[in-house]
Amino acid sequence: MSRPSRPANALLARNEPMVWLTGAGLVVGLLMVVALVGFVFWQGFATFWPGPVVSVRTTDGVVSMGEVTRSERFRPEPSVTAALAPEVVAAMQAGDGMVGRRLVRIGNFELTGEHFRWVEDFRLEPGSESLPEWAYVFERTAWGRFYGVPEAYLDGESVLSEDPAAVRAMLARAPAGAAAPAVRVRTADGVLKDLPTATIVRCYPANHLSTTGRIGVYASRWREFLSAEPREANSEGGVFPAIFGTVVMTLAMTILVVPFGVMAALYLREYAKQGWLTSIVRISINNLAGVPSIVFGVFGLGFFSYVVGGRIDALFFADALPNPTFGTGGLLWASLTLALLTLPVVIVATEEALAAVPTSMREGSFACGATQWQTIRRVVLPRALPGIMTGAILAMARGAGEVAPLMLVGAVKLAPELPVDLNFPFVHAQRSFMHLGFHIYDLGFQSQNSEAAKPMVFTTTMLLMSIVLLLNATAIWLRTRMGRSGSGSKF
């Protein structure tokens, strides 16, 4: 008896191609995630590293001194190339027609009227580029950075020293923010400017720093970024209020959404009679998960802020009207709005976790004489806790990164007062707050000094991703512990 011939699609029947296809999809997805996270973290960690200060002179006599922030190649317009020397045009045509240019952060905004300046390579005077040995970078509370060489140290109207070495020593010893003294600085084009030390946050000789000195400046900038308030239209300084507001809002949202989501899922799975009405409720919950987040923001503003908050103001804060207390955006309304936004995630995850508990365990509990609530509390919930925590983790991750609803119900550009402090009643739910997601939007799209804000966008994004990762890691650790305790429970 001859053996039947193997069909031509036996390879497909064994699903080997699908194994390779699904594996390739996983690899592509992982590479995309790793590339995105790696790019953000690389840019974020490099933001605060102090670079050298260069000085260049163009053929029209303009001297530019500052830090090079970006280099690129571009193709000049025909009107530009027509005005160039023939040898420059010939050199360009010999290549690909592209020339290099650098974006130099020249600072000194009150003198130059610009923070950055493009310097094209073909406009440079030969041999004019240098690294001034004692060029200082002055980071200030206002007007951005200042670049120059210190020449004198002043105390009021009197000159304490004009010796360069002594001035540098005084700058190294002077406390930041000292009121009376000032330092006289000469810019690259010879202009003298007196900088009060009260406005200087940090200064250092960029081209005379050792590796240890650069690490010190780098650590000082990170310390300021994590612990100070923003300045210079949020493009300088720190983001501590935004960190605090993000963490507090996320925790408040989680505390609000998890109990209600779990109770709703328990009723739908354990108590409600399964029928067309329950099916409609489940479909509505699934559809609610697809509603754009800005719609939740509009609802939160209209219902929570204007209706509920307006009633609270009318009953308890009538003396403060027409200035609203609760009738405007605040921490409480933002947390409730995001709780509604993430509620479907918690309900669906909890229902799936409850459905995964074997029916035999419920029947065994009933057989031992337990009531339905005792069965749920002692048998079902301990087994479903890992899945419930999964829903809480997903809700926390989504809520922490949402921005659109917060723009309407509480997040602001600058909040001088924290929503939680040491003043009674300690938690001020009516206060507006700063959020890292909104801070990123403000830096990227609302900053007047966009080039200076661009590195801060990456650093703030990296910080937000790190906070979400830390919160998720904590929740996963709790889920693991609950899973171990639940798996060992007996009835």
Number of C-alpha atoms within 10 A of each C-alpha: 3 4 5 6 6 8 9 8 9 10 12 11 11 10 12 11 12 13 11 11 12 11 12 12 12 12 12 12 12 12 12 12 12 12 12 12 14 13 13 19 19 14 18 19 15 13 20 20 14 20 15 18 26 21 18 21 21 18 12 9 11 11 18 24 27 30 22 19 15 12 13 11 13 11 13 15 8 8 8 9 14 11 9 13 10 11 9 13 15 12 14 17 11 10 9 9 14 15 16 14 17 17 18 23 25 26 26 22 15 11 11 10 9 13 21 22 16 15 19 18 14 18 14 18 14 12 8 12 16 12 16 19 15 19 26 24 23 24 20 23 18 14 14 19 22 27 26 28 23 26 20 22 27 20 14 12 9 9 14 17 16 14 13 15 14 15 20 21 11 16 19 13 9 12 14 15 16 13 13 12 20 24 25 20 23 18 21 21 13 11 10 15 18 16 19 20 24 16 18 21 17 20 19 20 22 26 18 17 18 10 9 9 15 19 15 15 20 17 14 13 19 18 13 17 20 16 14 14 18 22 16 16 17 22 24 22 24 22 25 20 23 28 21 17 23 25 18 19 25 24 17 18 27 24 14 17 27 24 14 16 25 23 13 18 25 18 12 18 17 16 11 12 11 11 8 9 11 14 12 11 12 17 11 12 16 15 11 16 16 10 11 12 18 17 13 21 25 19 17 26 27 17 16 25 28 19 16 17 23 20 16 17 21 18 10 11 16 15 10 11 12 11 12 19 22 26 25 22 28 27 28 22 31 30 27 20 27 30 26 20 27 27 26 25 25 29 27 21 23 30 23 16 22 24 14 13 16 11 10 9 14 16 13 14 19 14 10 10 11 16 12 13 12 13 20 19 12 16 20 24 20 21 25 24 22 22 21 26 24 20 27 30 23 15 25 26 19 16 24 24 17 18 20 19 24 31 20 23 30 24 28 19 19 19 18 11 13 20 23 18 11 8 8 8 9 11 14 17 20 21 21 27 30 28 32 29 23 21 25 22 15 18 24 20 11 15 17 14 18 16 18 18 23 18 20 26 25 22 23 23 20 20 19 22 19 13 18 21 13 12 19 18 13 13 17 17 13 15 20 15 13 17 18 14 13 19 11 9 11 7 10
